[in-house]
Amino acid sequence: MLVLGRKPGEHVMIDGKIMVKVVKSDDGSLRLAIDAPKDVRIVRGEIFEKENSNLATVK
């Protein structure tokens, strides 16, 4: 895992296709803007975990 520090207005690029930009940061709260191709599925972590735990239960 790579851990980076970024300030509002700064961004990181992933594979030259996905931009993750910090748009707001105050009081321990962080807002990110993610620009990615339409075929890349983006979900919040808690949704991802819930979906994967439901799959494990079904098996």
Secondary structure, DSSP 8 states (H G I E B T S, - for coil): -------TT-EEEETTTEEEEEEEEETTEEEEEEE--TTS----HHHHHHHHHHHHHH-
